[in-house]
Amino acid sequence: MASTDLPSAAEPAALTATMRDAGVLDSGTVSDVTVISDRPMLVSRIIRLGLTYDGAAPDAPKTLILKTPLPAFAKTLWQGGRHEVTFYRELARVMPPRLVPGGFGGAWDEGAMTWHLLLEDLTDTHRMATQWPLPPTVPDAERIVRALARLHAAWWDDPRLGVSVGSFATPEQTAANVSEFAGHYARFADQLGDRLSAERRAIYERFLAATPQLLERYHSRRNLSIAHGDAHVWNFLVPNAAGSDDVRVFDFDHWRINVPAQDLAYMIALHLFPERRSVVERPLLDCYHETLVAHGVTGYDRAALDRDYRYAVLWHITKPVWQWAIEIPPLIWWAHLERIFLAIDDLGCRDLLD
């Protein structure tokens, strides 16, 4: 399969240098690069490359995944790509192994507002648990939640957080973020008109008024970790091997220091309709907490997780508005809006605004 618009990072000479820097290629060189597949995703492009070598290359990968932005989002979401490149440069290399796909290099170009990543190709050993928008089976959902817990446990209250890894938002910064959201919400509500009920508008207004109190949990800087920020189940690759927990997490363009339950609420409450959520929600929270404890997290009991989860569900009424603001299609944000308000009702989250 040929492609005429690959970035220069996919040229043989550039890949030779990349493999040398990664320590997987000594004397050999990349002689040829072919495109095995080229898939547009929602905001990025995933290209599977085949590599041919001249000379000895026993440790060098025969295939790679090249991730680049889609042209329509290259400028508007450029910072997200830069953020993901930073994740692989600074965080992935010091994490426990087999949590994320291996990285072989990446770069961003501030002038051109573009970026790329070269990642381990897991096509032959892993798969997505289910086709979007179908939820996964319970066993696959549990494997995914255990992987998310291992990721969170790896950074739980790590002393590097906010020092050499990520940064804590100040109260002034979170206030500015809330102000920006309020502007987006006003335009969002105006565009929706009577499709956004008076009852839901009232919840948004109460939420905006309550944000100083709601942000106290984050500003405590306790029981925080690296949150994925886009932890839907289609950003996890489950192993083909039965019984294996070798799940890998990918797409880290929204990572940040945050309350870890934000990822759980995003995965469960934002993406599952009530009937399915009623079956899996409690078991998955149990599974998550058990995995945290098994991987060394202390001082965070099951009741604390429940509290954080309910608050995180409430926070996710913001997600459809942010998605609308960056022109994510209504096919996605409209369903999120409906599901998150159903979850708020089921979990009594309105009480958190009193």
C-alpha positions as CSV (number, residue, x, y, z in Angstrom):
1,M,0.0,0.0,0.0
2,A,1.5,3.3,-1.0
3,S,1.2,6.7,0.6
4,T,2.4,10.0,-0.8
5,D,1.9,12.2,2.3
6,L,3.9,10.5,5.0
7,P,5.9,12.9,7.2
8,S,9.6,13.0,6.9
9,A,9.9,11.0,10.2
10,A,8.8,7.9,8.2
11,E,11.6,8.1,5.7
12,P,14.2,5.3,5.9
13,A,17.0,7.6,7.1
14,A,14.9,9.2,9.8
15,L,13.7,5.8,11.0
16,T,17.2,4.5,11.1
17,A,18.2,7.3,13.4
18,T,15.1,6.8,15.5
19,M,15.8,3.1,15.9
20,R,19.4,3.8,16.9
21,D,18.3,6.4,19.5
22,A,15.9,3.8,20.9
23,G,18.7,1.3,21.3
24,V,17.2,-1.4,19.1
25,L,19.3,-1.0,15.9
26,D,23.1,-1.2,15.9
27,S,24.8,-1.7,12.5
28,G,21.8,-2.2,10.3
29,T,19.8,0.4,8.5
30,V,16.2,0.9,7.4
31,S,16.1,0.4,3.7
32,D,12.5,0.5,2.8
33,V,9.2,1.6,4.4
34,T,5.7,0.5,3.3
35,V,2.3,1.5,4.5
36,I,0.4,-1.6,5.6
37,S,-2.7,0.3,6.7
38,D,-3.8,3.9,7.0
39,R,-6.8,4.6,9.3
40,P,-8.4,8.0,10.1
41,M,-9.7,8.1,13.6
42,L,-11.8,10.9,15.2
43,V,-9.0,13.5,15.4
44,S,-5.8,11.6,14.4
45,R,-4.4,9.3,11.7
46,I,-3.0,5.8,12.6
47,I,-0.6,4.4,10.0
48,R,0.9,0.9,10.3
49,L,4.3,0.9,8.7
50,G,6.3,-2.1,7.5
51,L,10.1,-1.8,7.8
52,T,12.8,-3.6,5.8
53,Y,16.4,-3.5,7.0
54,D,19.8,-3.9,5.4
55,G,22.2,-5.6,7.7
56,A,21.7,-7.2,11.0
57,A,18.6,-6.0,12.9
58,P,17.6,-8.8,15.3
59,D,16.0,-6.4,17.9
60,A,14.5,-3.8,15.6
61,P,10.7,-3.9,15.0
62,K,9.4,-5.1,11.7
63,T,6.4,-2.9,12.0
64,L,5.6,0.3,13.7
65,I,2.5,2.5,14.4
66,L,2.9,6.1,13.2
67,K,0.4,8.5,14.8
68,T,-0.2,12.0,13.2
69,P,-3.0,14.5,13.4
70,L,-5.8,14.7,10.9
71,P,-5.5,17.9,8.8
72,A,-8.9,19.2,10.1
73,F,-7.7,19.1,13.7
74,A,-4.0,19.7,13.2
75,K,-4.1,23.3,14.3
76,T,-7.1,23.3,16.8
77,L,-5.9,20.3,18.7
78,W,-2.1,20.7,18.2
79,Q,-1.4,21.1,21.9
80,G,-3.0,17.7,22.6
81,G,-0.5,16.1,20.2
82,R,2.4,18.0,21.9
83,H,1.1,16.8,25.2
84,E,1.1,13.1,24.1
85,V,4.6,13.4,22.8
86,T,5.6,14.8,26.2
87,F,4.0,11.8,27.9
88,Y,6.1,9.3,25.9
89,R,9.3,11.4,26.3
90,E,9.0,12.0,30.0
91,L,6.5,9.7,31.7
92,A,6.3,6.4,29.8
93,R,10.0,5.7,30.1
94,V,9.9,5.8,33.9
95,M,6.7,3.8,34.4
96,P,6.3,0.1,35.2
97,P,6.6,-1.9,31.9
98,R,3.6,-3.2,29.9
99,L,1.2,-0.4,30.8
100,V,1.4,1.5,27.6
101,P,2.6,0.6,24.1
102,G,6.4,1.1,23.7
103,G,7.5,4.4,22.2
104,F,10.2,4.8,19.6
105,G,10.3,8.5,19.3
106,G,8.1,11.5,18.6
107,A,8.3,15.2,17.9
108,W,6.3,18.4,17.5
109,D,6.9,21.3,15.3
110,E,5.6,24.5,16.9
111,G,6.0,26.6,13.7
112,A,4.0,24.1,11.6
113,M,1.7,23.1,14.5
114,T,2.1,19.4,13.7
115,W,3.5,16.4,15.6
116,H,4.0,12.6,15.2
117,L,4.6,9.6,17.4
118,L,6.2,6.2,16.6
119,L,4.8,3.5,18.7
120,E,5.0,-0.3,19.3
121,D,2.7,-2.2,16.9
122,L,0.5,-4.5,18.9
123,T,-1.8,-5.5,16.0
124,D,-0.9,-9.2,16.1
125,T,-1.2,-9.6,19.9
126,H,-3.9,-7.2,21.0
127,R,-7.3,-5.9,20.0
128,M,-9.9,-3.4,21.0
129,A,-12.3,-5.0,23.4
130,T,-15.4,-4.1,21.3
131,Q,-16.5,-2.1,18.4
132,W,-17.6,1.5,19.2
133,P,-20.2,2.2,20.6
134,L,-20.9,-1.3,22.0
135,P,-19.8,-1.8,25.7
136,P,-17.3,-4.6,26.4
137,T,-18.1,-7.9,28.0
138,V,-17.8,-8.0,31.8
139,P,-14.4,-9.9,31.7
140,D,-12.9,-7.4,29.2
141,A,-14.3,-4.5,31.2
142,E,-12.7,-5.9,34.4
143,R,-9.3,-6.3,32.5
144,I,-9.5,-2.7,31.4
145,V,-10.4,-1.3,34.8
146,R,-7.5,-3.3,36.4
147,A,-5.1,-1.7,33.8
148,L,-6.5,1.7,34.6
149,A,-6.0,1.1,38.4
150,R,-2.4,-0.1,37.7
151,L,-1.7,3.1,35.8
152,H,-3.1,5.2,38.6
153,A,-1.3,3.3,41.3
154,A,2.0,3.8,39.5
155,W,1.7,7.6,40.0
156,W,-0.5,7.7,43.2
157,D,0.7,10.7,45.3
158,D,4.1,10.3,43.7
159,P,6.5,13.1,45.0
160,R,7.4,13.9,41.4
161,L,3.8,15.1,40.6
162,G,3.9,18.8,40.1
163,V,7.7,18.9,40.4
164,S,9.2,17.0,37.5
165,V,6.0,15.4,36.2
166,G,3.1,17.5,35.2
167,S,1.9,20.5,37.1
168,F,-0.8,21.4,39.6
169,A,-3.2,24.0,38.5
170,T,-3.4,26.9,40.9
171,P,-6.7,28.2,42.2
172,E,-6.4,31.1,39.8
173,Q,-5.9,28.8,36.9
174,T,-8.9,26.6,37.8
175,A,-11.0,29.7,38.2
176,A,-10.0,30.9,34.7
177,N,-10.8,27.4,33.4
178,V,-14.3,27.6,34.9
179,S,-14.8,31.1,33.5
180,E,-13.9,29.8,30.0
181,F,-16.3,26.9,30.5
182,A,-19.0,29.3,31.5
183,G,-18.6,31.2,28.3
184,H,-18.8,28.0,26.2
185,Y,-21.8,26.8,28.2
186,A,-23.7,30.1,27.5
187,R,-23.2,29.7,23.8
188,F,-23.9,25.9,24.0
189,A,-27.2,26.5,25.8
190,D,-28.2,29.3,23.4
191,Q,-27.6,27.1,20.4
192,L,-29.5,24.2,21.8
193,G,-32.5,26.3,22.7
194,D,-35.4,24.2,24.0
195,R,-33.4,21.0,23.5
196,L,-31.7,21.8,26.8
197,S,-34.4,21.7,29.4
198,A,-35.0,24.3,32.1
199,E,-34.2,21.6,34.7
200,R,-30.8,20.9,33.2
201,R,-30.0,24.5,32.7
202,A,-30.7,25.0,36.4
203,I,-28.2,22.2,37.2
204,Y,-25.5,23.8,35.1
205,E,-26.2,27.2,36.9
206,R,-25.9,25.5,40.3
207,F,-22.8,23.7,39.2
208,L,-21.1,26.9,38.1
209,A,-22.0,28.6,41.4
210,A,-20.6,25.6,43.4
211,T,-17.3,25.2,41.6
212,P,-15.1,26.8,44.3
213,Q,-16.3,24.1,46.8
214,L,-16.2,21.4,44.2
215,L,-12.5,22.2,43.4
216,E,-11.4,21.8,47.0
217,R,-10.9,18.1,46.5
218,Y,-8.4,18.7,43.7
219,H,-6.6,21.6,45.5
220,S,-6.1,19.3,48.5
221,R,-3.3,17.6,46.4
222,R,-4.0,14.3,48.2
223,N,-4.9,11.0,46.6
224,L,-4.1,12.3,43.2
225,S,-2.4,10.6,40.3
226,I,-1.8,10.9,36.5
227,A,-5.3,10.7,35.0
228,H,-5.6,9.6,31.4
229,G,-8.3,12.2,30.6
230,D,-9.9,10.3,27.7
231,A,-10.3,6.9,29.3
232,H,-13.0,5.3,27.3
233,V,-12.7,1.6,26.7
234,W,-11.6,2.1,23.0
235,N,-8.4,3.6,24.3
236,F,-7.3,0.3,25.8
237,L,-5.9,-2.7,23.9
238,V,-6.8,-6.1,25.5
239,P,-4.6,-9.1,24.8
240,N,-5.8,-11.9,22.5
241,A,-4.5,-14.5,24.9
242,A,-7.2,-15.8,27.2
243,G,-6.7,-15.0,30.8
244,S,-4.0,-12.5,30.3
245,D,-4.1,-9.1,32.0
246,D,-1.6,-7.5,29.6
247,V,-3.8,-4.6,28.7
248,R,-2.2,-1.5,27.2
249,V,-3.5,2.0,27.5
250,F,-3.0,4.5,24.7
251,D,-4.0,8.0,23.5
252,F,-2.5,10.2,26.2
253,D,-3.1,13.6,24.7
254,H,-5.3,14.6,27.7
255,W,-3.2,13.3,30.5
256,R,-2.8,15.5,33.6
257,I,-2.6,15.4,37.4
258,N,-6.2,14.9,38.6
259,V,-8.5,13.0,40.9
260,P,-8.2,9.4,39.5
261,A,-12.0,8.7,39.8
262,Q,-12.4,11.2,36.9
263,D,-11.2,8.5,34.6
264,L,-13.6,6.0,36.0
265,A,-16.6,8.3,35.7
266,Y,-15.6,9.1,32.2
267,M,-15.4,5.4,31.3
268,I,-18.5,4.2,33.0
269,A,-21.1,7.0,33.6
270,L,-20.4,9.0,30.5
271,H,-20.4,6.0,28.1
272,L,-22.9,3.5,29.5
273,F,-26.7,3.7,29.4
274,P,-28.5,3.0,32.7
275,E,-29.3,-0.7,32.1
276,R,-25.7,-1.7,31.4
277,R,-24.3,0.6,34.0
278,S,-26.6,-0.9,36.6
279,V,-25.0,-4.3,35.9
280,V,-21.3,-3.3,35.9
281,E,-20.8,-0.1,37.8
282,R,-20.4,-1.4,41.4
283,P,-18.4,-4.5,40.4
284,L,-16.0,-2.4,38.3
285,L,-15.5,0.1,41.2
286,D,-14.8,-2.9,43.5
287,C,-12.4,-4.3,41.0
288,Y,-10.6,-1.0,40.6
289,H,-10.2,-0.4,44.3
290,E,-9.0,-4.0,44.9
291,T,-6.3,-3.5,42.2
292,L,-5.2,-0.1,43.7
293,V,-4.7,-1.8,47.1
294,A,-2.9,-4.8,45.5
295,H,-0.5,-2.3,43.9
296,G,0.4,-0.4,47.0
297,V,-2.1,2.4,47.4
298,T,-2.9,3.0,51.1
299,G,-5.0,5.4,53.0
300,Y,-7.8,5.5,50.4
301,D,-10.7,3.3,51.4
302,R,-13.7,2.1,49.4
303,A,-15.9,4.9,50.8
304,A,-13.5,7.5,49.6
305,L,-13.6,6.0,46.1
306,D,-17.4,6.2,46.1
307,R,-17.3,9.9,47.2
308,D,-14.8,10.7,44.5
309,Y,-16.7,8.8,41.8
310,R,-20.0,10.7,42.5
311,Y,-18.2,14.1,42.4
312,A,-16.5,13.0,39.2
313,V,-19.8,12.1,37.6
314,L,-21.1,15.5,38.4
315,W,-18.0,17.2,36.9
316,H,-18.6,15.3,33.6
317,I,-21.6,17.5,32.8
318,T,-18.9,19.7,31.5
319,K,-17.6,17.2,28.9
320,P,-20.4,17.6,26.3
321,V,-19.9,21.3,26.4
322,W,-16.1,21.2,25.9
323,Q,-16.6,18.7,23.1
324,W,-19.1,20.9,21.4
325,A,-16.7,23.8,21.7
326,I,-14.0,22.0,19.8
327,E,-16.5,20.9,17.1
328,I,-16.6,17.2,18.1
329,P,-19.7,15.9,16.2
330,P,-23.1,15.9,17.9
331,L,-23.2,12.1,17.4
332,I,-20.8,11.9,20.3
333,W,-21.5,14.8,22.6
334,W,-25.3,14.5,22.5
335,A,-25.3,10.9,23.7
336,H,-22.8,11.9,26.4
337,L,-25.1,14.7,27.5
338,E,-28.0,12.3,27.9
339,R,-26.1,9.5,29.6
340,I,-24.3,11.8,32.2
341,F,-27.6,13.4,33.3
342,L,-29.1,9.9,33.7
343,A,-26.1,8.9,35.9
344,I,-26.5,12.1,37.9
345,D,-30.0,11.1,38.7
346,D,-29.2,7.5,39.5
347,L,-26.4,8.5,41.9
348,G,-28.0,11.4,43.6
349,C,-25.3,13.8,42.4
350,R,-27.6,16.8,42.6
351,D,-27.3,16.6,46.4
352,L,-23.6,17.5,46.0
353,L,-24.7,21.0,44.8
354,D,-26.5,21.8,48.0
